[in-house]
Amino acid sequence: MDIIRASLAGSLQVVKTCLATRRGRRFLLAIPIVVGTVLILSTHTIDTIDLRRLSKTHNKDSDGNRFLEQNNVWRARTVAQEIEIPDSTWTCTDDGLSQTEKDTKKIKRSRQCVVKNLCVDRQGAFIRSSNRNVISMPEVNLMSVNGPSDIFWKPRVERSRSKMMKAHYVDETLFVHGIFSPGHFSHWLYNGMLPLYSTMKRFNGTKDSWTFLAGYKYYDQDSKRSKGWEMRHVFQTGFELVLSQDQLVTDFQMLPPDDAPICFRSAVVGLGSQCALDYCEFNIPVEIYSSFRDIVLNYYFRTPQIWEQHLGIMQESIDAAAKIQQQQAAAVENVDVKPPRTPLKCLELARYYNFEPSTGEDPVQPLKESRSRVGQLVPDTVDPEVDPSTGKRRLVVAIIQREGSRRVINDKELVEGLAAAGFRVKWITLDHGCGLAETAYLLRDVHVLGSPHGNAIGASIFMPTSNPVPTVISLDASRYSESWFINTATAMGQRILQSVCGPNGYVDEATKTRCPYHKDMTGASKLFTTYGWRVVLGLTDEMTKEYREKSAQDQLTKEVIQEFRERVSKSTSAQQLAQEELDVLIGPEFPHTIVDKYDSDVVVYYLEVFWRDAPRYADVPRVVALMRELQEDQEREQAAAAAAAQKSTYAYEPYFAYVRENRVCGVKYCKQILTRNMLAESRSYGMHSIDDPSRWGQSAVDMKTLLEGLEYSQNWLPTSLLS
């Protein structure tokens, strides 16, 4: 970090108007994350190109597909004209370092460069030079993800004797970035959008800024097109340039103009390898998460009229799409028209308990949301926030149900148990096309979020940041857990606990009754196609010997596996053995006999996916007991805040108090993750913060007080009522 600070202080003076200071604040580094396996846009290997050879209009995208007529419409308010574009110059964060230092993994992955006069056409980005011997810009990592998914990129160089050229011109900063699995909400957000937003905060990005998606990787290698998430809340007048029609999935995105390149005053290349996961070189500052939440909520919910306008626009687009679908279905016989997945569906399906004023009816009966709640921020002013019988504020608890894998079997009993205990409860499903605005709307007033571990937990960023400290409960299967969202939750000041209801979570005889083992035969069979195709059950001793020999020689191709399956299918005894082995494989105990018989790595890989995706129960009495404990925590937080009302307080102080009490993380991996996020140089608290407490909440100077008592990280072990 000292090396990078020194580099910024020294070598970035050339572009200090783009970088460094605004009202006396220093901007440091930030970087996005990407995870995936397929590189769609390749790095240009040609260093110099004659401008005269690019004078023709290109009518194909980077994949060789012809551009559609509607995609050639230039929607930006720019007009191509003859203008002077000076030679491009650049400076990078590792300028001034030795080549040995530049080649280190940390410096190489986190390098960022600021370029003056970067242009983009339908072949990609380029820098201009009148110097015949110009040296190309160094490669920059566009991703904030694990190392194998890094994309190193640089613009091509075009030589021209004249500084005049026909071009569109934008007097703004362009942010060049990459993204991983854009259709996956949490990867898009934590590995892409937040690193980009963090970079913008440090390099004076505004609502007028543009972005250029110069590289991306999909999670699904076979997927050509992915969903997109709206970004107008950040780039309200800017656009995102893309090179392929397959990336045109929102109104925010646009192909470069076809009549001339578009050039920018400056460009920031790279995201600094910054994210909450330990594979990133740097952490995202904690203030970035709360700032991102605020701009989303303010953009969509600033007034009831703005939210109503958004809902109206969404409904119009849904109706138009439905009309087209009906017309297409009418033209073809025997077409099964499926109900569309729409962003408004998750709002329609949500159920609310104990939110409306009492009418004398059973409070456990679910309600749809009252129209009077539209546009209200946190907390909702029309709700009975204070329990009349106790005079105390009641927590809002949200339970997210997954309708495919990882389904909570007894979710109805869970929400009704929480409602009967007096909590305000939301039942939510996000599996019907829920958009960014709708997700934020549902989570904007939630204090405790319970969800099976997975993508939906990423929505916790939209929970209130304090009063009380937000809490996430991972409703896990008994044999599977992972650390992904422990990283993100603790990096943005959220407690994260674990609820296990199954064979590994039986603490007494009563839990065995409440948490019966669910043998998911249907799910197990489906997973064999993708994750267990090398597992062949029912092999006789002779076939097992042959199977292991071929496995040792790496000869278990799909064709060989199919031969084994056909041999099993032709034997009645082998089929019976296969059924018996399947019962053992997905049973409540670890299947040592199956693992020993077959290739252990193949079987264990399949089991990990099965345990991750298996339906699971929630232990309702234990979850309700935890909610009562969290209710008491909230009351203590409020009492402490009232006592300190006349004193200087620090942002995130209540959260750090829970860390010191070892009550912030109830899942394994806590020790190493909290060490990274709280104590190490890579921590998200204080190290990167801008010294303006009135805006960001926590200055670096305050960290000494907050860190007191945190040096004994060996005490950070999972402790929870649920684990």
C-alpha positions in Angstrom: 0.0 0.0 0.0 2.8 2.4 0.8 4.3 1.7 -2.6 1.0 2.5 -4.3 0.5 5.7 -2.3 4.0 6.8 -3.2 3.3 6.1 -6.9 0.1 8.1 -6.8 1.7 11.0 -5.0 4.6 11.2 -7.5 3.7 10.0 -10.9 0.0 10.9 -11.2 0.6 14.6 -11.1 0.2 14.8 -14.8 -3.4 13.9 -14.5 -4.2 15.3 -11.1 -7.4 17.0 -12.5 -8.8 13.5 -13.1 -7.4 11.8 -10.1 -6.3 13.1 -6.9 -8.0 15.9 -5.0 -11.3 17.5 -4.6 -11.9 19.8 -1.7 -8.7 18.6 -0.2 -9.5 14.9 -0.1 -7.1 12.3 -1.5 -8.4 9.5 -3.7 -6.8 6.1 -3.4 -7.2 2.9 -5.3 -10.2 0.6 -5.9 -10.8 -2.5 -8.1 -13.7 -4.8 -9.3 -14.0 -8.6 -9.2 -14.7 -11.1 -11.9 -15.3 -14.8 -11.8 -15.7 -17.0 -14.8 -14.1 -19.0 -17.6 -14.9 -17.6 -21.0 -13.2 -14.5 -22.4 -15.4 -12.9 -24.9 -13.3 -9.9 -25.9 -9.7 -10.7 -26.7 -6.8 -8.3 -26.1 -5.6 -6.6 -29.3 -2.1 -7.6 -30.2 -1.5 -5.0 -32.9 0.4 -2.0 -31.4 0.2 0.4 -34.3 -2.5 0.9 -37.0 -2.6 3.4 -39.8 -5.7 5.7 -39.4 -6.3 5.7 -43.1 -7.1 2.0 -43.0 -10.0 2.6 -40.5 -11.8 5.1 -42.6 -14.5 2.6 -43.7 -17.7 2.1 -41.6 -17.6 -1.3 -39.8 -20.9 -3.1 -39.9 -20.0 -6.2 -37.9 -19.4 -6.6 -34.1 -16.3 -8.2 -32.5 -17.7 -11.7 -33.1 -18.3 -11.1 -36.8 -22.1 -10.7 -36.5 -23.8 -8.1 -38.6 -25.2 -5.2 -36.6 -29.0 -5.0 -36.5 -30.6 -1.9 -37.8 -32.0 -0.8 -34.5 -28.7 -1.1 -32.8 -27.0 1.3 -35.1 -29.1 4.2 -33.8 -26.8 6.6 -31.8 -28.8 7.8 -28.8 -26.1 10.0 -27.2 -26.3 13.8 -27.7 -23.0 14.1 -29.6 -22.3 14.9 -33.2 -19.3 13.9 -35.2 -17.2 16.8 -36.4 -13.6 17.7 -37.3 -11.8 18.5 -34.0 -8.3 18.5 -32.6 -7.4 15.5 -30.5 -3.9 15.9 -29.0 -1.6 12.9 -28.6 -2.7 10.5 -25.9 -0.7 10.4 -22.6 -1.0 8.2 -19.6 0.3 7.6 -16.1 -0.1 4.5 -14.0 -0.1 3.7 -10.3 3.1 1.8 -10.6 5.1 4.5 -12.4 8.4 5.0 -10.7 8.7 1.4 -9.5 11.4 -0.9 -10.6 10.5 -3.6 -13.1 10.9 -6.2 -10.4 8.3 -4.4 -8.3 6.0 -4.0 -11.3 6.1 -7.7 -11.9 4.9 -8.7 -8.5 1.4 -10.2 -8.4 -0.1 -7.5 -6.1 1.2 -4.6 -8.2 0.4 -6.2 -11.6 -3.1 -7.2 -10.6 -4.0 -3.8 -9.1 -2.4 -1.5 -11.6 -4.6 1.4 -12.8 -3.8 3.9 -15.5 -5.3 7.3 -16.3 -5.3 8.2 -20.0 -5.8 11.6 -21.6 -7.6 11.4 -25.0 -8.8 7.8 -25.3 -11.1 7.0 -28.2 -13.4 4.1 -28.9 -14.7 2.7 -32.2 -16.3 -0.5 -33.1 -13.0 -2.3 -33.1 -12.3 -1.3 -29.5 -10.4 1.5 -27.7 -7.3 3.2 -29.1 -4.8 5.9 -28.2 -3.4 8.4 -30.8 0.1 9.4 -31.4 2.1 11.4 -33.9 5.3 9.9 -32.7 6.5 7.0 -34.9 8.3 5.3 -32.0 5.5 5.5 -29.5 5.5 2.9 -26.8 2.2 1.2 -26.1 0.5 1.5 -22.7 1.1 -1.3 -20.2 -1.6 -4.0 -19.8 -4.1 -3.4 -17.0 -6.3 -6.0 -15.2 -9.9 -5.1 -15.8 -11.3 -7.5 -13.2 -11.9 -7.8 -9.5 -12.1 -11.5 -9.1 -9.9 -14.6 -8.6 -6.6 -14.8 -10.5 -7.5 -17.3 -13.2 -10.3 -14.9 -14.3 -8.1 -11.8 -14.7 -8.3 -10.0 -18.0 -5.3 -7.9 -18.9 -6.1 -5.3 -21.5 -4.6 -2.3 -23.2 -5.8 0.0 -26.1 -4.3 -0.3 -29.5 -2.1 2.6 -30.8 -2.9 4.5 -33.9 -0.4 6.8 -35.6 -1.3 10.0 -37.4 0.6 13.1 -38.3 -2.4 15.3 -38.0 -4.1 16.1 -34.7 -7.3 16.8 -36.5 -9.8 14.0 -36.9 -13.5 13.5 -37.3 -14.9 12.3 -34.0 -17.6 12.6 -31.4 -16.2 14.2 -28.3 -17.3 13.9 -24.6 -15.7 16.2 -22.1 -15.9 13.6 -19.4 -14.0 10.7 -17.8 -14.5 7.2 -19.3 -14.2 4.2 -17.0 -12.8 1.1 -18.7 -13.7 -2.1 -16.8 -14.5 -5.7 -17.0 -17.2 -7.8 -15.4 -17.8 -11.4 -14.4 -21.1 -13.2 -14.9 -23.3 -10.1 -15.4 -26.5 -12.1 -15.1 -25.7 -13.3 -11.6 -26.8 -10.5 -9.2 -24.1 -11.0 -6.5 -21.2 -11.4 -8.9 -22.4 -8.4 -10.9 -22.7 -6.4 -7.7 -19.8 -7.4 -5.5 -17.3 -8.3 -8.3 -18.3 -5.7 -10.8 -20.6 -2.8 -9.9 -19.2 -2.0 -6.5 -15.5 -2.0 -7.6 -16.5 0.2 -10.5 -18.4 2.6 -8.2 -15.5 2.7 -5.8 -13.2 3.6 -8.6 -15.5 6.3 -9.7 -15.6 7.8 -6.2 -11.8 8.1 -6.2 -11.3 9.3 -9.7 -14.0 12.1 -9.7 -16.6 10.1 -11.6 -20.0 11.8 -11.9 -23.5 11.0 -13.2 -22.3 12.3 -16.6 -19.4 9.7 -16.7 -19.4 6.9 -19.3 -18.1 3.4 -19.1 -16.6 1.0 -21.6 -17.1 -2.7 -21.0 -13.8 -3.9 -22.5 -13.9 -7.5 -21.2 -16.1 -9.9 -19.4 -16.4 -13.6 -18.5 -19.5 -15.7 -18.0 -20.1 -18.2 -15.3 -21.8 -20.5 -17.8 -19.4 -21.2 -20.6 -22.3 -22.2 -22.9 -24.2 -18.9 -22.3 -23.9 -16.4 -25.1 -26.2 -13.8 -23.8 -26.8 -12.7 -20.1 -29.3 -10.6 -18.3 -28.3 -7.1 -17.5 -28.9 -4.9 -14.4 -29.9 -1.3 -14.8 -27.2 1.2 -13.8 -29.1 4.5 -14.4 -28.9 5.3 -10.7 -25.2 5.9 -11.1 -24.8 7.0 -14.8 -27.9 9.2 -15.2 -26.7 11.0 -18.4 -23.8 8.8 -19.4 -23.8 5.5 -21.3 -21.9 2.2 -21.4 -20.1 1.4 -24.6 -20.1 -2.3 -25.7 -18.7 -3.9 -28.8 -21.1 -6.8 -29.2 -24.8 -6.9 -29.8 -25.1 -9.7 -27.2 -24.2 -7.1 -24.5 -27.1 -4.7 -25.4 -29.4 -5.8 -22.6 -30.4 -2.4 -21.0 -31.1 1.1 -22.3 -27.9 2.2 -20.6 -25.7 0.3 -23.1 -24.9 1.3 -26.6 -22.6 0.4 -29.5 -20.0 3.0 -30.5 -21.2 5.4 -33.2 -20.8 4.0 -36.7 -19.8 7.2 -38.5 -16.8 8.2 -36.4 -14.9 7.2 -33.2 -16.0 8.7 -29.9 -13.2 10.3 -27.8 -13.0 11.3 -24.1 -11.1 13.9 -22.3 -9.7 11.2 -20.0 -10.2 7.6 -19.1 -9.5 5.5 -16.0 -8.5 1.9 -16.9 -8.9 -0.9 -14.5 -10.6 -1.4 -11.1 -7.6 -2.1 -8.8 -8.3 -5.7 -8.0 -10.6 -4.6 -5.1 -13.4 -6.6 -3.5 -14.5 -8.1 -0.2 -13.2 -11.6 -1.1 -9.6 -12.6 -0.2 -8.6 -13.2 -3.8 -8.7 -9.5 -4.4 -5.5 -7.5 -3.5 -7.5 -4.7 -1.9 -10.8 -4.3 0.0 -13.6 -1.9 -1.0 -14.0 0.8 1.6 -17.0 0.2 3.9 -18.4 3.7 3.0 -18.8 2.6 -0.6 -21.5 0.0 0.3 -23.6 2.5 2.3 -23.1 5.2 -0.4 -24.2 2.8 -3.2 -27.3 1.8 -1.1 -28.2 5.5 -0.6 -28.0 6.4 -4.3 -30.2 3.5 -5.3 -32.8 4.3 -2.7 -32.8 8.0 -3.4 -33.0 7.4 -7.2 -36.1 5.2 -7.0 -37.8 6.1 -3.7 -37.1 9.8 -3.2 -40.8 10.6 -3.5 -43.9 8.4 -3.9 -44.4 9.9 -7.4 -41.0 8.7 -8.6 -41.6 5.2 -7.4 -45.1 5.2 -9.0 -43.6 6.4 -12.2 -41.1 3.5 -12.2 -43.8 1.0 -11.6 -45.9 2.5 -14.4 -42.9 2.3 -16.8 -42.2 -1.3 -15.8 -45.9 -2.3 -16.3 -46.0 -0.7 -19.8 -42.9 -2.7 -20.8 -44.4 -5.9 -19.4 -47.7 -5.4 -21.2 -45.8 -4.7 -24.5 -43.7 -7.8 -24.2 -46.8 -9.9 -23.3 -48.6 -8.6 -26.4 -45.7 -9.6 -28.7 -45.6 -13.0 -27.1 -49.3 -13.5 -27.7 -48.9 -12.5 -31.3 -46.1 -14.9 -31.8 -48.0 -17.7 -30.1 -51.1 -17.1 -32.3 -49.0 -17.6 -35.4 -47.8 -21.0 -34.3 -50.0 -23.9 -33.3 -49.6 -25.9 -30.0 -47.2 -23.3 -28.4 -47.1 -23.4 -24.7 -46.9 -19.8 -23.5 -45.3 -19.7 -20.1 -46.1 -16.8 -17.7 -43.4 -14.2 -18.1 -40.8 -13.6 -15.4 -41.1 -9.9 -14.6 -39.6 -7.4 -12.1 -43.0 -6.7 -10.7 -43.8 -10.3 -10.0 -41.7 -10.4 -6.8 -43.6 -7.4 -5.4 -46.9 -9.0 -6.1 -45.9 -12.3 -4.4 -44.4 -10.7 -1.3 -46.4 -11.3 1.9 -46.4 -9.1 5.1 -47.2 -10.1 8.7 -47.9 -7.6 11.5 -47.2 -4.6 9.4 -50.7 -3.0 9.2 -52.5 -1.5 12.3 -54.5 -4.2 14.1 -58.0 -4.8 12.9 -58.8 -7.4 15.5 -58.1 -10.2 13.0 -55.5 -12.9 13.3 -52.1 -11.1 12.9 -50.6 -14.2 11.5 -52.7 -13.9 8.3 -50.4 -12.6 5.5 -51.2 -9.3 3.9 -50.3 -7.6 0.6 -48.5 -4.3 1.0 -50.7 -1.3 1.6 -50.6 1.4 -1.1 -49.8 3.9 1.6 -46.4 2.4 1.9 -45.3 3.3 -1.6 -42.4 5.7 -1.5 -41.7 5.5 2.2 -38.1 5.1 3.2 -36.7 3.6 6.4 -38.6 3.0 8.6 -42.0 2.9 7.0 -44.0 5.6 8.8 -47.4 3.9 8.4 -46.3 0.7 10.2 -46.9 0.1 13.9 -43.1 0.3 14.5 -43.6 0.3 18.3 -45.4 -2.6 19.9 -48.3 -1.1 21.8 -48.1 -3.8 24.5 -44.4 -3.2 25.3 -43.7 0.3 24.0 -40.6 -1.2 22.2 -39.7 -1.0 18.5 -40.1 -4.3 16.7 -37.6 -5.8 14.3 -38.4 -6.4 10.6 -37.5 -9.9 9.6 -37.4 -11.0 6.0 -37.4 -14.7 4.9 -36.3 -15.3 1.3 -37.6 -18.5 -0.2 -35.9 -20.2 -3.2 -38.2 -22.0 -5.5 -35.6 -24.3 -7.1 -32.6 -25.6 -5.3 -32.0 -24.9 -1.6 -35.7 -24.5 -0.8 -36.7 -24.1 2.8 -39.3 -26.8 3.3 -41.1 -25.4 6.3 -41.0 -21.7 5.4 -44.7 -21.2 6.1 -44.2 -22.5 9.7 -41.1 -20.2 10.1 -42.8 -17.0 9.1 -45.9 -17.8 11.1 -43.8 -18.6 14.1 -42.0 -15.3 13.9 -45.2 -13.4 13.3 -46.8 -15.1 16.3 -43.8 -14.0 18.4 -44.7 -10.4 17.5 -42.1 -9.6 14.8 -42.9 -7.8 11.6 -42.2 -10.4 8.9 -41.8 -10.4 5.2 -42.0 -13.5 3.0 -40.1 -12.9 -0.2 -39.2 -14.8 -3.4 -36.8 -13.3 -5.9 -37.1 -16.1 -8.5 -39.5 -14.3 -10.8 -37.2 -11.8 -12.5 -36.9 -9.3 -9.6 -35.0 -6.2 -10.8 -32.5 -4.0 -8.9 -35.2 -1.4 -7.9 -37.6 -4.1 -6.7 -35.0 -5.9 -4.7 -33.9 -2.7 -3.0 -37.6 -1.9 -2.3 -38.2 -5.2 -0.6 -35.0 -5.0 1.6 -35.0 -1.3 2.4 -36.5 -1.6 5.9 -35.3 -5.1 6.8 -33.3 -5.5 10.0 -32.7 -9.3 9.9 -32.5 -11.3 6.6 -32.9 -15.1 6.6 -32.1 -16.9 3.4 -30.5 -20.1 2.1 -26.9 -19.4 1.4 -26.6 -18.1 -2.1 -27.2 -15.3 -4.5 -30.2 -13.8 -2.6 -28.0 -13.0 0.4 -26.3 -10.4 -1.8 -29.5 -8.3 -1.5 -28.4 -7.5 2.1 -26.6 -4.5 0.8 -30.0 -2.7 0.7 -30.7 -3.3 4.4 -30.5 -0.3 6.7 -26.9 0.3 7.7 -27.5 0.9 11.4 -30.1 1.1 14.2 -29.9 -1.8 14.6 -26.8 -3.4 13.2 -28.1 -5.5 10.3 -28.0 -9.3 10.7 -27.9 -12.0 8.0 -28.9 -15.6 8.9 -27.8 -18.3 6.4 -30.3 -21.1 6.4 -27.8 -23.9 5.5 -28.0 -27.5 4.8 -26.4 -29.7 7.5 -23.3 -30.8 5.5 -22.4 -27.7 3.5 -21.2 -24.2 4.2 -19.0 -21.7 2.4 -17.5 -18.3 3.1 -18.5 -16.1 0.1 -21.1 -14.0 1.9 -19.2 -14.0 5.2 -16.7 -11.8 3.4 -19.2 -9.4 2.0 -21.3 -9.1 5.1 -18.4 -8.4 7.5 -16.8 -6.0 5.1 -19.9 -3.8 5.1 -20.7 -4.0 8.9 -23.2 -6.8 9.0 -23.5 -9.7 11.5 -23.8 -13.1 9.8 -25.0 -16.2 11.6 -25.9 -19.7 10.5 -28.9 -21.9 11.0 -28.4 -25.6 10.5 -31.3 -28.0 10.7 -30.3 -31.5 10.0 -28.1 -34.5 11.0 -25.1 -32.3 11.7 -27.2 -29.9 13.7 -28.9 -32.2 16.2 -28.0 -30.7 19.6 -30.7 -32.6 21.4 -33.6 -35.1 20.8 -36.1 -32.3 20.2 -34.2 -31.0 17.2 -34.4 -34.5 15.5 -38.2 -34.1 15.5 -38.1 -30.5 14.2 -35.4 -31.2 11.7 -36.1 -34.5 10.0 -33.7 -35.6 7.3 -35.1 -34.9 3.8 -33.9 -37.4 1.1 -34.2 -35.4 -2.1 -34.3 -38.2 -4.7 -35.5 -35.9 -7.6 -32.8 -33.3 -7.0 -30.1 -36.0 -6.7 -31.1 -37.5 -10.1 -31.0 -34.1 -11.8 -27.5 -33.3 -10.5 -26.0 -36.4 -12.0 -26.4 -34.9 -15.5 -24.2 -31.9 -14.8 -22.1 -32.6 -11.6 -22.1 -36.4 -11.3 -21.8 -37.6 -14.8 -18.6 -39.6 -13.9 -20.4 -41.4 -11.0 -21.8 -44.7 -12.1 -23.7 -46.5 -9.4 -24.4 -50.3 -9.4 -21.0 -51.5 -10.7 -20.2 -55.1 -10.0 -16.9 -56.1 -8.5 -15.5 -56.8 -12.0 -16.8 -53.5 -13.4 -15.6 -51.6 -10.4 -12.0 -52.9 -11.0 -12.2 -51.9 -14.7 -13.7 -48.5 -13.8 -10.9 -47.7 -11.3 -8.2 -48.8 -13.8 -9.6 -46.5 -16.5 -9.9 -43.7 -13.9 -6.2 -44.1 -12.9 -5.3 -43.9 -16.6 -7.5 -40.8 -17.1 -9.6 -42.7 -19.7 -13.1 -42.1 -18.2 -14.5 -40.2 -21.2 -18.2 -39.6 -21.6 -18.4 -42.4 -24.1 -16.7 -44.8 -21.6 -19.0 -43.7 -18.8 -22.0 -44.3 -21.0 -20.8 -47.8 -21.7 -20.7 -48.5 -18.0 -24.2 -47.2 -17.6 -25.5 -49.3 -20.4 -24.0 -52.4 -18.8 -25.7 -51.6 -15.4 -29.0 -51.0 -17.2 -28.9 -54.5 -18.7 -28.5 -56.3 -15.4 -31.4 -56.5 -12.9 -29.1 -57.1 -10.0 -26.9 -54.2 -11.0 -29.9 -51.9 -11.2 -31.0 -53.0 -7.7 -27.5 -52.4 -6.4 -27.5 -48.9 -8.0 -30.7 -48.0 -6.1 -29.2 -49.2 -2.8 -26.1 -47.2 -3.4 -28.1 -44.1 -4.2 -29.9 -44.4 -0.9 -26.6 -44.6 0.9 -25.0 -41.8 -1.2 -27.7 -39.2 -0.4 -28.5 -40.5 3.1 -28.0 -38.7 6.4 -24.6 -40.3 7.1 -21.4 -39.7 5.1 -21.3 -42.4 2.4 -17.8 -43.9 3.2 -18.5 -47.1 1.4 -19.4 -45.3 -1.9 -16.5 -43.0 -1.7 -14.1 -45.9 -1.1 -15.6 -48.0 -3.9 -15.4 -45.3 -6.6 -13.1 -42.3 -7.3 -13.3 -40.3 -4.1 -12.8 -36.9 -5.7 -15.6 -37.5 -8.2 -18.1 -38.6 -5.5 -17.2 -35.9 -3.1 -17.5 -33.2 -5.7 -21.0 -34.5 -6.5 -21.9 -34.6 -2.8 -20.8 -31.1 -2.2 -23.2 -29.8 -4.9 -26.0 -32.1 -3.7 -25.6 -30.9 0.0 -25.4 -27.3 -1.2 -28.6 -27.5 -3.2 -30.6 -29.9 -1.1 -34.0 -28.7 0.4 -33.7 -28.0 4.1 -35.7 -27.3 7.2 -35.5 -24.3 9.5 -35.5 -25.0 13.2 -38.4 -22.6 14.0 -38.1 -22.4 17.9 -34.3 -21.8 17.7 -34.7 -19.1 15.0 -37.4 -17.4 17.1 -35.2 -17.5 20.1 -32.4 -15.8 18.2 -34.8 -13.1 17.0 -35.6 -12.4 20.7 -31.9 -12.1 21.4 -31.5 -9.7 18.5 -34.5 -7.7 19.7 -32.7 -7.3 23.0 -29.5 -6.3 21.2 -31.4 -3.6 19.3 -32.7 -2.2 22.6 -29.2 -2.0 24.1 -28.0 -0.3 20.9 -30.7 2.3 21.2 -30.0 2.9 24.9 -26.2 3.3 24.2 -26.9 5.7 21.4 -29.2 7.8 23.6 -26.5 7.9 26.3 -23.9 9.0 23.8 -26.2 11.6 22.1 -24.2 14.5 23.4 -20.8 12.9 22.8 -18.7 12.4 19.8 -19.4 8.9 18.3 -17.8 6.9 15.6 -19.6 5.3 12.7 -19.7 1.5 13.0 -19.0 1.6 16.7 -21.9 -0.7 17.6 -20.7 -3.2 15.0 -17.2 -3.2 16.4 -18.6 -3.7 19.8 -20.2 -7.0 18.6 -16.9 -8.0 17.0 -15.1 -7.5 20.4 -17.8 -9.6 22.1 -17.3 -12.4 19.4 -20.9 -12.0 18.4 -20.7 -10.9 14.8 -20.0 -14.1 12.9 -21.5 -17.6 13.7 -20.1 -19.5 10.8 -16.8 -21.2 10.3 -14.0 -19.3 8.5 -14.8 -16.3 10.8 -11.3 -16.0 12.2 -9.4 -15.6 8.9 -12.1 -13.4 7.3 -12.4 -11.0 10.3 -8.7 -10.7 10.4 -8.6 -9.6 6.8 -11.6 -7.2 7.0 -10.8 -5.8 10.5 -7.1 -5.8 11.2 -5.0 -6.4 8.2 -3.7 -3.8 5.8 -6.4 -4.9 3.4 -9.2 -4.1 5.9 -12.3 -2.3 4.6 -12.5 0.0 7.7 -10.3 3.1 7.8 -7.4 2.2 5.5 -8.9 3.6 2.3 -11.5 6.0 3.8 -11.6 9.6 2.6 -10.9 12.0 5.5 -14.3 13.6 5.5 -16.4 12.1 8.4 -19.4 14.3 7.6 -19.8 12.6 4.3 -18.4 9.1 4.7 -19.0 8.4 8.4 -15.7 7.0 9.5 -12.3 8.7 9.0 -9.0 6.9 9.2 -8.1 8.9 12.3 -10.9 7.2 14.3 -9.7 3.7 13.6 -7.3 3.6 16.6 -10.3 3.8 19.0 -12.4 1.3 17.1 -9.5 -1.2 16.8 -8.9 -1.4 20.6 -9.6 -4.9 21.8 -9.5 -6.4 18.3 -5.9 -7.6 18.4 -6.8 -11.0 19.9 -8.2 -12.5 16.6 -7.7 -16.0 17.9 -10.9 -15.5 19.9 -13.0 -15.0 16.7 -14.6 -18.4 16.5 -18.1 -19.3 15.5 -20.5 -18.8 18.4 -24.2 -18.7 17.8 -27.5 -20.1 19.0 -27.8 -21.7 15.6 -24.4 -23.3 14.8 
